Amino acid sequence: MAGFLKKLFGVKKQSGEVETLVEETLSGVIEKSGFELAFELSMEKNESESVLSIDFSGADEELLKDKKGQLLDAFQLLVKRVIQHNFPDDKTNVMVDAGGYREETEQALIDKAENLKQMALEQGRSVYYRALPPKERKIVHQYLAQDPRIKSRSLGDGLYKKIKIYPVKNQDAKAPVANPES
């Protein structure tokens, strides 16, 4: 195992492709761990950033989704750290998924936020979303920011915080009034 980790974090590479390094790393981790997994890499590059997407599939795919996707997060962090170590100037974002898990969880967060938003608007008062980690809160806040009738903010200390969802006051005062005489 020490030889494998030395290959990952040993000598910094001066040249080479990020995709090749990631492919070798993941192949080694999967082989050493005994997972029955395959993966597909895709790199999207534009002017401002690069995104490396990794999609796992196979018999052990469900293991990656257990415990709210913690193993997916671990793979994502490992790949990001390997890239940072070997290519310090590279700013590639890494997205790891298995069978559309990330999209499903994001949609579930948005659906719950939509329900709470409707409750806040109907009742005219604040409602609260359960305590969430930062990346899930970001999804909820970004979704709610699209509706000018509602505001949201995080409440609490520590990593997990609740989200307060509340209607904007004097919403009608901001809307232009139609002139009935014209």
NUTIBA-512287 format. One record per residue: x, z, y of N, C-alpha, C, CB in turn; residue in three letters. Coordinates in pm, whole numbers, padded with zeros to 5 digits, always signed. Glycine has a CB too. Example, Ala and Ser with C-alpha at 12.3 -4.5 7.8 and 13.67 -1.06 7.14 Angstrom:
2
+01319+00780-00569+01230+00780-00450+01320+00780-00330+01131+00905-00447ALA;+01285+00708-00225+01367+00714-00106+01290+00787+00003+01408+00572-00060SER;
END
This chain:
182
+00083+00000-00120+00000+00000+00000+00086+00000+00125-00094+00121+00000MET;+00201+00070+00121+00288+00076+00239+00336-00064+00277+00408+00168+00214ALA;+00365-00148+00175+00408-00285+00203+00299-00366+00271+00450-00353+00075GLY;+00176-00342+00230+00063-00414+00289+00046-00374+00436-00066-00385+00211PHE;+00053-00243+00465+00039-00198+00603+00156-00245+00688+00027-00046+00609LEU;+00275-00255+00629+00390-00304+00703+00367-00450+00742+00520-00290+00620LYS;+00304-00527+00651+00272-00665+00684+00175-00671+00802+00214-00737+00562LYS;+00081-00576+00806-00018-00576+00914+00042-00532+01047-00134-00485+00879LEU;+00115-00421+01043+00160-00360+01167+00311-00360+01183+00110-00220+01175PHE;+00383-00432+01099+00528-00432+01099+00585-00504+01220+00581-00496+00974GLY;+00649-00615+01196+00716-00691+01301+00612-00773+01379+00825-00784+01241VAL;+00625-00769+01512+00533-00846+01594+00564-00994+01581+00541-00802+01742LYS;+00461-01073+01567+00476-01218+01555+00484-01278+01695+00358-01281+01474LYS;+00571-01372+01710+00585-01438+01840+00497-01563+01848+00731-01476+01865GLN;+00472-01624+01733+00389-01744+01735+00296-01740+01614+00477-01873+01733SER;+00203-01831+01610+00108-01834+01499-00033-01826+01551+00135-01720+01402GLY;-00122-01850+01464-00263-01851+01500-00329-01717+01470-00335-01962+01427GLU;-00417-01676+01557-00494-01554+01538-00579-01565+01412-00582-01525+01660VAL;-00641-01681+01394-00729-01700+01278-00654-01682+01146-00792-01839+01283GLU;-00532-01736+01138-00452-01724+01017-00420-01578+00988-00323-01807+01028THR;-00379-01505+01092-00347-01363+01077-00469-01285+01029-00296-01305+01210LEU;-00584-01310+01089-00707-01239+01052-00746-01273+00908-00822-01274+01149VAL;-00736-01398+00872-00770-01440+00736-00680-01371+00634-00758-01593+00723GLU;-00550-01365+00660-00457-01298+00569-00487-01148+00561-00312-01320+00614GLU;-00515-01088+00675-00544-00945+00680-00669-00911+00600-00560-00899+00825THR;-00777-00983+00626-00903-00955+00556-00892-00983+00407-01016-01037+00616LEU;-00824-01090+00371-00804-01119+00229-00730-01005+00161-00726-01251+00210SER;-00627-00952+00227-00551-00840+00172-00633-00714+00159-00431-00813+00257GLY;-00711-00683+00262-00794-00562+00259-00900-00573+00149-00862-00540+00397VAL;-00964-00687+00139-01068-00706+00037-01007-00697-00102-01139-00842+00056ILE;-00891-00759-00121-00824-00755-00252-00784-00612-00288-00700-00846-00252GLU;-00722-00541-00195-00676-00404-00222-00792-00307-00242-00588-00356-00108LYS;-00901-00330-00174-01015-00238-00184-01103-00265-00306-01099-00246-00058SER;-01093-00383-00360-01176-00417-00475-01317-00458-00440-01180-00301-00568GLY;-01343-00487-00313-01475-00535-00272-01501-00674-00329-01488-00536-00119PHE;-01625-00700-00360-01667-00835-00397-01730-00898-00274-01767-00834-00520GLU;-01643-00948-00187-01687-01004-00060-01615-01135-00032-01664-00905+00055LEU;-01682-01220+00039-01622-01341+00096-01650-01334+00246-01680-01474+00030ALA;-01573-01407+00323-01597-01406+00467-01576-01545+00524-01505-01306+00537PHE;-01639-01566+00638-01629-01692+00708-01587-01661+00852-01764-01772+00704GLU;-01483-01729+00898-01433-01711+01035-01477-01827+01122-01279-01698+01035LEU;-01509-01797+01246-01532-01903+01345-01484-01854+01480-01682-01944+01350SER;-01414-01940+01551-01358-01905+01682-01426-01990+01787-01202-01925+01685MET;-01481-01923+01888-01541-01993+02002-01456-01962+02123-01690-01950+02025GLU;-01406-02065+02185-01321-02049+02304-01388-02116+02422-01180-02107+02280LYS;-01386-02044+02535-01427-02106+02661-01328-02063+02768-01574-02066+02700ASN;-01354-02095+02892-01258-02071+03000-01222-01923+03015-01315-02121+03131GLU;-01320-01836+03005-01296-01695+03035-01261-01609+02914-01416-01638+03101SER;-01308-01646+02793-01284-01560+02678-01290-01636+02546-01383-01447+02675GLU;-01238-01571+02444-01247-01622+02307-01321-01519+02223-01106-01653+02248SER;-01407-01566+02135-01480-01476+02046-01454-01521+01903-01633-01476+02078VAL;-01401-01429+01823-01379-01453+01682-01492-01388+01606-01240-01400+01636LEU;-01573-01468+01537-01685-01416+01459-01647-01417+01311-01814-01500+01484SER;-01675-01306+01245-01649-01292+01102-01780-01255+01037-01536-01186+01073ILE;-01822-01334+00939-01947-01307+00869-01917-01285+00721-02049-01424+00889ASP;-01946-01164+00673-01923-01129+00534-02044-01163+00449-01890-00980+00520PHE;-02019-01199+00323-02125-01219+00226-02070-01184+00089-02179-01366+00231SER;-02160-01156-00003-02117-01125-00139-02193-01009-00198-01971-01096-00142GLY;-02151-00969-00317-02219-00864-00393-02214-00729-00321-02157-00851-00530ALA;-02108-00701-00249-02093-00572-00181-02137-00575-00034-01950-00526-00188ASP;-02211-00677+00003-02257-00691+00142-02339-00570+00188-02341-00818+00155GLU;-02421-00516+00100-02505-00401+00137-02422-00278+00171-02602-00369+00023GLU;-02305-00263+00109-02216-00150+00142-02173-00156+00287-02092-00150+00051LEU;-02154-00276+00338-02112-00291+00478-02222-00248+00574-02073-00436+00505LEU;-02347-00260+00531-02461-00227+00617-02501-00080+00609-02580-00313+00579LYS;-02457-00009+00505-02491+00133+00490-02440+00214+00608-02433+00188+00359ASP;-02503+00330+00627-02464+00425+00732-02458+00358+00870-02328+00485+00700LYS;-02563+00283+00901-02577+00217+01031-02461+00122+01061-02587+00320+01140LYS;-02409+00057+00960-02305-00044+00980-02167+00010+01014-02347-00134+01087GLY;-02139+00134+00973-02009+00194+01007-01892+00118+00945-02006+00338+00961GLN;-01910+00065+00825-01802-00011+00762-01781-00144+00835-01833-00036+00613LEU;-01887-00205+00884-01872-00324+00968-01793-00291+01093-02011-00382+01005LEU;-01827-00178+01155-01753-00134+01275-01606-00108+01243-01817-00007+01332ASP;-01579-00052+01125-01441-00024+01086-01362-00154+01067-01438+00059+00955ALA;-01423-00252+01002-01358-00383+00987-01333-00446+01123-01443-00477+00900PHE;-01430-00435+01212-01416-00492+01346-01301-00427+01421-01547-00475+01425GLN;-01292-00295+01414-01183-00223+01480-01047-00259+01420-01205-00072+01472LEU;-01039-00265+01287-00914-00301+01220-00866-00439+01264-00932-00297+01068LEU;-00955-00536+01263-00917-00672+01301-00873-00676+01447-01035-00769+01278VAL;-00945-00608+01533-00909-00605+01675-00771-00543+01696-01015-00525+01755LYS;-00743-00434+01627-00612-00368+01640-00498-00454+01585-00614-00232+01568ARG;-00522-00523+01475-00420-00611+01418-00389-00724+01517-00466-00669+01282VAL;-00492-00781+01576-00472-00887+01675-00396-00833+01795-00607-00947+01721ILE;-00435-00717+01846-00369-00658+01962-00222-00627+01934-00441-00531+02004GLN;-00194-00582+01814-00056-00547+01779+00032-00671+01768-00053-00469+01648HIS;-00019-00774+01704+00061-00894+01680+00060-00993+01796+00012-00962+01558ASN;-00044-00991+01875-00055-01079+01991-00099-00994+02111-00157-01197+01964PHE;-00007-00918+02171-00045-00823+02278-00114-00887+02398+00078-00752+02325PRO;-00087-01013+02426-00148-01077+02543-00282-01144+02511-00054-01179+02600ASP;-00319-01146+02385-00443-01211+02343-00563-01122+02376-00440-01243+02192ASP;-00666-01180+02434-00785-01104+02473-00908-01147+02393-00812-01122+02623LYS;-00888-01180+02267-00998-01225+02181-01094-01111+02150-00943-01285+02052THR;-01223-01136+02168-01325-01041+02126-01356-01067+01980-01455-01053+02214ASN;-01380-00961+01905-01407-00972+01762-01549-00924+01734-01304-00890+01680VAL;-01625-01006+01659-01760-00971+01618-01767-00982+01466-01867-01062+01687MET;-01798-00871+01397-01806-00870+01251-01952-00845+01213-01712-00761+01189VAL;-02003-00925+01120-02142-00913+01077-02152-00939+00927-02232-01011+01155ASP;-02264-00901+00871-02292-00928+00729-02440-00958+00715-02250-00806+00639ALA;-02471-01080+00681-02610-01118+00655-02705-01097+00772-02660-01041+00541GLY;-02659-01116+00894-02745-01102+01011-02780-00958+01048-02870-01177+00989GLY;-02703-00860+00998-02732-00718+01022-02732-00685+01172-02629-00630+00950TYR;-02632-00733+01245-02623-00701+01389-02745-00753+01464-02494-00762+01450ARG;-02788-00873+01433-02904-00931+01500-03031-00852+01468-02922-01077+01460GLU;-03046-00810+01343-03163-00731+01302-03167-00597+01376-03161-00707+01150GLU;-03055-00529+01384-03054-00398+01450-03076-00413+01600-02921-00325+01424THR;-03019-00519+01660-03040-00543+01802-03187-00571+01830-02953-00660+01851GLU;-03251-00649+01744-03393-00681+01762-03480-00555+01747-03437-00788+01662GLN;-03443-00467+01654-03518-00342+01637-03507-00255+01762-03465-00265+01513ALA;-03388-00250+01823-03369-00174+01947-03455-00232+02060-03220-00173+01989LEU;-03457-00363+02070-03534-00430+02174-03684-00411+02153-03501-00580+02177ILE;-03730-00418+02029-03872-00397+02000-03916-00257+02041-03900-00420+01851ASP;-03834-00157+02007-03867-00019+02045-03866-00002+02197-03767+00081+01980LYS;-03767-00065+02263-03760-00058+02409-03882-00123+02473-03631-00126+02460ALA;-03929-00233+02417-04047-00301+02468-04171-00211+02456-04070-00434+02393GLU;-04186-00144+02342-04298-00052+02323-04293+00062+02425-04297+00005+02181ASN;-04175+00120+02444-04161+00230+02539-04183+00181+02682-04023+00294+02527LEU;-04138+00062+02714-04159+00004+02847-04309-00010+02874-04089-00134+02860LYS;-04383-00061+02777-04527-00076+02794-04595+00059+02813-04588-00149+02674GLN;-04551+00159+02738-04608+00295+02754-04581+00347+02895-04548+00392+02649MET;-04459+00328+02944-04424+00377+03078-04508+00307+03185-04274+00354+03105ALA;-04529+00177+03169-04608+00103+03267-04756+00143+03262-04594-00047+03244LEU;-04811+00159+03141-04952+00195+03125-04980+00336+03174-04993+00182+02980GLU;-04890+00430+03143-04909+00570+03179-04860+00601+03319-04840+00659+03080GLN;-04777+00514+03375-04724+00537+03509-04626+00654+03516-04837+00561+03605GLY;-04561+00686+03404-04464+00796+03405-04349+00766+03311-04533+00929+03366ARG;-04251+00852+03315-04129+00833+03236-04153+00853+03087-04021+00927+03283SER;-04084+00774+03007-04078+00793+02862-03930+00792+02824-04159+00681+02785VAL;-03900+00844+02706-03760+00860+02667-03732+00794+02532-03724+01009+02660TYR;-03618+00726+02528-03568+00666+02405-03474+00769+02344-03495+00528+02430TYR;-03473+00779+02211-03388+00876+02141-03241+00858+02179-03404+00862+01989ARG;-03159+00956+02148-03017+00950+02179-02951+00835+02102-02948+01084+02145ALA;-02873+00755+02175-02808+00637+02117-02660+00635+02153-02877+00508+02167LEU;-02578+00570+02070-02437+00550+02105-02425+00445+02215-02355+00507+01980PRO;-02309+00435+02280-02293+00346+02396-02330+00200+02372-02153+00352+02442PRO;-02287+00141+02262-02315-00003+02244-02464-00030+02226-02237-00058+02124LYS;-02538+00063+02166-02682+00045+02151-02753+00070+02284-02736+00140+02043GLU;-02706+00167+02362-02764+00192+02495-02747+00069+02583-02698+00315+02562ARG;-02632+00005+02573-02605-00114+02654-02708-00223+02624-02463-00166+02629LYS;-02739-00243+02499-02838-00344+02459-02973-00312+02522-02851-00352+02304ILE;-03014-00185+02514-03144-00143+02568-03147-00157+02720-03174+00004+02527VAL;-03042-00109+02788-03038-00119+02935-03040-00265+02981-02912-00048+02990HIS;-02965-00352+02914-02962-00492+02952-03099-00557+02933-02857-00567+02872GLN;-03166-00522+02826-03299-00577+02802-03398-00529+02910-03350-00538+02661TYR;-03397-00399+02938-03491-00344+03035-03462-00391+03178-03487-00191+03030LEU;-03338-00424+03208-03300-00470+03343-03364-00605+03376-03148-00481+03354ALA;-03411-00676+03278-03474-00806+03301-03613-00794+03362-03482-00884+03170GLN;-03674-00676+03355-03808-00655+03408-03798-00573+03537-03899-00583+03303ASP;-03832-00631+03652-03819-00558+03778-03920-00444+03796-03834-00655+03893PRO;-04020-00436+03707-04120-00329+03717-04072-00198+03659-04248-00371+03648ARG;-03957-00200+03593-03910-00083+03517-03764-00055+03549-03929-00105+03366ILE;-03726+00069+03539-03586+00112+03554-03550+00196+03432-03565+00194+03688LYS;-03420+00205+03406-03373+00291+03297-03241+00353+03335-03360+00211+03165SER;-03214+00470+03277-03085+00534+03296-03057+00626+03180-03080+00611+03430ARG;-02929+00649+03155-02887+00736+03045-02885+00880+03091-02749+00694+02991SER;-02926+00969+03002-02928+01112+03033-02856+01189+02924-03074+01163+03048LEU;-02777+01287+02965-02712+01373+02867-02561+01369+02877-02753+01334+02729GLY;-02498+01450+02795-02353+01459+02791-02304+01412+02655-02305+01603+02820ASP;-02181+01372+02650-02123+01333+02523-02145+01186+02493-02181+01416+02412GLY;-02117+01148+02371-02123+01009+02329-02267+00960+02316-02050+00991+02198LEU;-02352+01039+02255-02492+01001+02234-02576+01053+02350-02545+01055+02099TYR;-02649+00962+02416-02732+00999+02530-02871+00938+02514-02667+00954+02663LYS;-02970+01008+02569-03107+00957+02571-03118+00855+02685-03211+01072+02588LYS;-03220+00771+02676-03248+00676+02783-03383+00710+02842-03245+00528+02730ILE;-03384+00728+02972-03508+00751+03046-03557+00616+03096-03487+00853+03165LYS;-03682+00583+03064-03744+00457+03105-03860+00494+03197-03793+00371+02980ILE;-03859+00442+03319-03963+00480+03414-04003+00362+03501-03915+00597+03501TYR;-04131+00361+03543-04178+00251+03628-04122+00264+03770-04333+00248+03633PRO;-04103+00149+03835-04055+00147+03973-04169+00192+04062-04002+00005+04014VAL;-04140+00284+04156-04243+00331+04248-04263+00230+04360-04206+00469+04307LYS;-04383+00227+04414-04420+00136+04522-04392-00009+04485-04345+00172+04649ASN;-04418-00041+04363-04397-00177+04313-04485-00276+04389-04427-00184+04161GLN;-04608-00236+04419-04700-00325+04489-04659-00346+04634-04841-00270+04483ASP;-04592-00247+04694-04549-00259+04833-04443-00366+04848-04497-00125+04884ALA;-04366-00390+04744-04259-00489+04750-04314-00631+04734-04155-00461+04641LYS;-04427-00644+04670-04486-00776+04646-04548-00827+04776-04592-00771+04532ALA;-04531-00956+04807-04592-01010+04930-04745-01006+04920-04543-01155+04956PRO;-04808-00974+05029-04954-00965+05033-05009-01100+05077-05002-00852+05129VAL;-05104-01151+05002-05167-01278+05037-05263-01256+05152-05240-01340+04915ALA;-05264-01346+05246-05351-01336+05362-05486-01398+05325-05288-01406+05488ASN;-05592-01314+05318-05724-01367+05277-05783-01464+05378-05821-01252+05257PRO;-05743-01460+05506-05802-01546+05607-05747-01688+05605-05781-01487+05742GLU;-05633-01709+05545-05576-01844+05549-05616-01930+05435-05430-01836+05552SER;
END
